[in-house]
Amino acid sequence: SVAASATVYGACPTLPTGSMSVLGGNGKIGTTLTLGLHNPLATQPSGSLTVLLLGGASLPCGTVSLLGFGMAGVGAPGELVINLIVPITIPGPAWTGVPAPIPLAIPASCTLIGGTVYVQGGIVGGSIIGLTQGAQLTVGV
């Protein structure tokens, strides 16, 4: 059997530590996994929009640098740590200065066991689009 897991990654210089977290769950089928998106630099206002991006693979730091997508301030660089060949987005709640929880319901389907998806968050507000660290989610039992 495959163990469920949710692991934060992407310790890149342009992605603040603590910008992605696992708030609850681990990817077990039939449960809910909750991820948290956060701007630990507090460069965006309370009420900023959050979104979770899903990709099919991870990317190492430095692969896709994006000017203007960093949390350090307007125009700061950020980077993608997921492959967005077929991007899927999940809107989240407003960011209020603490990690914004985004629940992901994992269906109770045995066909999902062993499947892995990669996610990265974005927070939009205050003239800043900031990308978070990524997380690797493996569905298991």
Residue frames relative to the residue before (quaternion, step in Angstrom):
aa qw qx qy qz dx dy dz
S 1.0000 0.0000 0.0000 0.0000 0.00 0.00 0.00
V 0.4060 -0.7049 0.5364 0.2249 3.55 -1.24 0.51
A 0.3632 -0.7285 0.5396 0.2149 3.56 -0.87 0.96
A 0.4515 -0.6644 0.5260 0.2792 3.56 -1.05 0.81
S 0.0748 0.8030 -0.5894 0.0463 3.57 -1.08 0.68
A 0.0674 -0.7458 0.6612 0.0461 3.51 -1.28 0.54
T 0.0430 0.8294 -0.5464 0.1083 3.55 -0.37 1.29
V 0.3463 -0.7268 0.5588 0.1989 3.57 -0.82 1.04
Y 0.0350 0.7813 -0.6223 0.0329 3.58 -1.05 0.79
G 0.5888 0.5976 -0.4186 0.3478 3.58 -1.27 -0.01
A 0.1818 0.7823 -0.5656 0.1874 3.55 0.75 1.07
C 0.1671 0.8059 -0.5374 0.1839 3.54 0.70 1.18
P 0.6200 -0.5733 0.3784 0.3791 3.61 -1.07 0.59
T 0.7305 0.4292 -0.2426 0.4726 3.61 1.08 -0.65
L 0.6790 0.4371 -0.2838 0.5171 3.62 1.27 -0.10
P 0.3712 -0.7760 0.4591 0.2220 3.61 -0.34 1.20
T 0.5025 -0.6191 0.5179 0.3097 3.55 -1.06 0.84
G 0.7765 0.3025 -0.2480 0.4940 3.56 -0.88 0.95
S 0.5019 0.6636 -0.4291 0.3515 3.59 1.24 0.06
M 0.7350 0.1991 -0.1527 0.6300 3.61 1.29 -0.34
S 0.0868 0.7918 -0.6016 0.0599 3.57 -0.97 0.83
V 0.3902 -0.6496 0.5898 0.2789 3.52 -1.34 0.36
L 0.2079 -0.8167 0.5314 0.0864 3.57 -0.43 1.24
G 0.7966 -0.1351 0.0959 0.5814 3.59 1.16 -0.52
G 0.7654 0.3396 -0.2720 0.4742 3.53 -1.16 0.64
N 0.2328 -0.7934 0.5493 0.1209 3.53 -1.33 0.10
G 0.6589 -0.5215 0.3249 0.4339 3.63 1.18 0.13
K 0.3799 0.7194 -0.4942 0.3065 3.59 1.22 0.33
I 0.5472 -0.6240 0.4348 0.3494 3.59 -0.95 0.86
G 0.8123 0.2686 -0.2151 0.4708 3.54 -1.12 0.78
T 0.6718 0.4489 -0.3034 0.5051 3.60 1.24 0.25
T 0.4316 -0.6628 0.5337 0.2992 3.54 -1.33 -0.08
L 0.1957 -0.7393 0.6377 0.0922 3.51 -1.01 0.97
T 0.1107 -0.8020 0.5846 0.0528 3.60 -0.80 0.95
L 0.1569 -0.7760 0.6085 0.0531 3.53 -0.79 1.15
G 0.2425 -0.7683 0.5745 0.1445 3.56 -1.17 0.57
L 0.1649 -0.7644 0.6177 0.0841 3.57 -0.91 0.98
H 0.0345 0.8236 -0.5552 0.1111 3.56 -0.76 1.08
N 0.2306 -0.7171 0.6342 0.1740 3.55 -1.23 0.58
P 0.1890 -0.8276 0.5191 0.0998 3.61 0.03 1.25
L 0.6087 0.5478 -0.3542 0.4516 3.60 1.26 -0.23
A 0.2818 -0.8052 0.4732 0.2201 3.58 1.35 -0.27
T 0.3446 0.7525 -0.4887 0.2760 3.59 0.99 0.84
Q 0.6922 0.4095 -0.2675 0.5307 3.60 1.29 -0.03
P 0.5319 -0.6564 0.4272 0.3221 3.59 -1.09 0.60
S 0.6048 -0.5102 0.4610 0.4017 3.52 -1.29 0.41
G 0.7269 0.3817 -0.3046 0.4828 3.56 -0.94 0.89
S 0.4130 0.7040 -0.4763 0.3269 3.60 1.27 0.03
L 0.5020 -0.6692 0.4696 0.2821 3.56 -1.12 0.73
T 0.1744 -0.7731 0.5995 0.1117 3.57 -1.14 0.63
V 0.0119 -0.7725 0.6350 -0.0009 3.53 -1.22 0.59
L 0.2469 -0.7411 0.6066 0.1480 3.53 -1.15 0.71
L 0.2076 -0.7746 0.5912 0.0863 3.56 -0.85 1.06
L 0.1821 -0.7812 0.5892 0.0969 3.59 -0.92 0.90
G 0.0157 -0.7978 0.6024 -0.0175 3.55 -1.00 0.87
G 0.5466 -0.6583 0.4310 0.2867 3.54 -1.27 0.34
A 0.7909 0.1361 -0.0767 0.5916 3.59 1.25 -0.17
S 0.4477 -0.6526 0.5303 0.3042 3.54 -1.27 0.34
L 0.2153 -0.7391 0.6200 0.1518 3.54 -1.30 0.40
P 0.4549 -0.6796 0.4893 0.3031 3.63 -0.94 0.75
C 0.6557 -0.4965 0.3928 0.4114 3.54 -1.24 0.49
G 0.7897 0.3308 -0.2443 0.4553 3.56 -1.06 0.78
T 0.5278 0.6509 -0.4123 0.3576 3.61 1.24 -0.15
V 0.8023 0.0399 0.0199 0.5953 3.59 0.83 -1.01
S 0.0472 -0.7992 0.5986 -0.0281 3.56 -0.07 1.33
L 0.1027 -0.8109 0.5760 0.0139 3.58 -0.91 0.96
L 0.3200 -0.7485 0.5523 0.1796 3.57 -0.49 1.20
G 0.7916 0.2873 -0.2242 0.4905 3.58 -0.85 0.96
F 0.6780 0.4620 -0.2962 0.4890 3.61 1.25 0.13
G 0.4996 0.6481 -0.4253 0.3866 3.57 1.15 0.62
M 0.5104 -0.6642 0.4650 0.2867 3.56 -1.21 0.52
A 0.5192 0.6819 -0.4049 0.3188 3.60 1.22 -0.30
G 0.7470 -0.3145 0.2090 0.5471 3.60 1.18 -0.40
V 0.7280 -0.4063 0.3013 0.4628 3.57 -1.29 0.13
G 0.8336 0.1882 -0.1708 0.4905 3.56 -0.82 1.06
A 0.4640 0.6954 -0.4412 0.3263 3.61 1.26 -0.10
P 0.5000 -0.6593 0.4622 0.3189 3.60 -1.07 0.62
G 0.0686 -0.7404 0.6669 0.0490 3.51 -1.28 0.62
E 0.1779 -0.8002 0.5526 0.1502 3.57 -1.18 -0.22
L 0.4660 -0.6446 0.5319 0.2905 3.49 -1.28 0.54
V 0.0928 -0.7772 0.6189 0.0648 3.55 -1.04 0.81
I 0.6644 0.3764 -0.3206 0.5605 3.56 1.30 0.48
N 0.4618 -0.6521 0.5297 0.2844 3.54 -1.24 0.56
L 0.1600 -0.8239 0.5414 0.0502 3.58 -0.59 1.17
I 0.1079 0.8160 -0.5599 0.0947 3.61 0.91 0.83
V 0.7639 0.0619 -0.0340 0.6414 3.60 0.98 -0.85
P 0.1259 -0.8506 0.5048 0.0759 3.59 0.23 1.23
I 0.0715 -0.7453 0.6624 0.0275 3.52 -1.07 0.88
T 0.1135 -0.8075 0.5768 0.0491 3.58 -0.85 0.93
I 0.1414 -0.7511 0.6405 0.0749 3.53 -1.19 0.70
P 0.3185 -0.7579 0.5291 0.2101 3.61 -0.53 1.09
G 0.2079 -0.7835 0.5764 0.1027 3.53 -1.11 0.74
P 0.6709 -0.4803 0.3630 0.4328 3.56 -1.28 -0.09
A 0.6561 -0.4837 0.3858 0.4320 3.56 -1.27 0.16
W 0.4105 -0.6688 0.5609 0.2637 3.55 -1.15 0.71
T 0.1022 -0.8317 0.5456 0.0088 3.59 -0.77 1.04
G 0.7247 -0.4124 0.2432 0.4956 3.57 1.17 0.48
V 0.7073 0.2794 -0.2137 0.6132 3.56 1.35 -0.07
P 0.6861 -0.4786 0.3099 0.4518 3.64 -1.13 0.37
A 0.3305 -0.7354 0.5639 0.1788 3.57 -0.82 1.07
P 0.3200 -0.7880 0.4929 0.1837 3.62 -0.55 1.12
I 0.0512 -0.7675 0.6388 0.0188 3.54 -0.96 0.93
P 0.2028 -0.8049 0.5474 0.1062 3.60 -0.36 1.23
L 0.1219 -0.7641 0.6310 0.0555 3.54 -1.07 0.85
A 0.2479 -0.7694 0.5733 0.1340 3.58 -0.48 1.19
I 0.2112 -0.7644 0.5997 0.1067 3.58 -0.76 1.08
P 0.3937 -0.7428 0.4818 0.2472 3.63 -0.44 1.14
A 0.4684 -0.6595 0.5156 0.2825 3.55 -1.20 0.61
S 0.3648 0.7163 -0.4981 0.3251 3.55 0.57 1.21
C 0.4237 -0.7297 0.4844 0.2309 3.57 -0.64 1.14
T 0.5865 0.5926 -0.3784 0.4020 3.60 1.14 -0.48
L 0.6328 0.5432 -0.3297 0.4425 3.62 1.22 -0.34
I 0.5006 0.6814 -0.4226 0.3264 3.58 1.21 -0.43
G 0.7878 0.2637 -0.2398 0.5023 3.54 -0.84 1.06
G 0.5371 0.6214 -0.4049 0.4018 3.58 1.25 -0.18
T 0.1392 -0.7901 0.5940 0.0594 3.57 -1.03 0.79
V 0.0357 -0.7652 0.6428 0.0055 3.53 -1.08 0.85
Y 0.2723 -0.7482 0.5871 0.1459 3.55 -1.17 0.65
V 0.0881 -0.8105 0.5789 0.0158 3.57 -0.92 0.90
Q 0.0289 -0.7545 0.6551 0.0270 3.52 -1.30 0.50
G 0.3293 -0.7703 0.5167 0.1768 3.54 -0.99 0.80
G 0.1468 -0.7461 0.6384 0.1193 3.46 -1.39 0.29
I 0.1159 -0.7567 0.6393 0.0719 3.55 -1.10 0.74
V 0.1098 -0.8099 0.5762 -0.0014 3.55 -0.77 1.14
G 0.4758 0.6543 -0.4937 0.3190 3.56 -0.69 1.10
G 0.8124 0.2463 -0.1827 0.4960 3.56 -1.16 0.56
S 0.6396 -0.5424 0.3040 0.4519 3.61 1.06 0.77
I 0.6351 0.4909 -0.3337 0.4942 3.59 1.24 0.39
I 0.1127 -0.7107 0.6884 0.0909 3.52 -1.15 0.81
G 0.0176 -0.8405 0.5403 -0.0374 3.57 -0.32 1.23
L 0.2713 -0.7574 0.5751 0.1484 3.55 -0.90 0.97
T 0.3640 -0.7324 0.5439 0.1876 3.55 -1.13 0.79
Q 0.6513 -0.4125 0.4212 0.4778 3.52 -1.35 -0.21
G 0.4640 -0.6669 0.5021 0.2963 3.58 -1.28 0.10
A 0.1795 -0.7439 0.6242 0.1572 3.52 -1.40 0.02
Q 0.2727 -0.7231 0.6137 0.1614 3.52 -1.16 0.75
L 0.0914 -0.8053 0.5857 0.0052 3.55 -0.73 1.12
T 0.0502 -0.7873 0.6146 0.0010 3.56 -0.72 1.09
V 0.3356 -0.7453 0.5460 0.1840 3.56 -0.72 1.12
G 0.1423 0.7966 -0.5728 0.1306 3.54 -0.88 0.97
V 0.5444 -0.6050 0.4736 0.3366 3.51 -1.34 -0.38
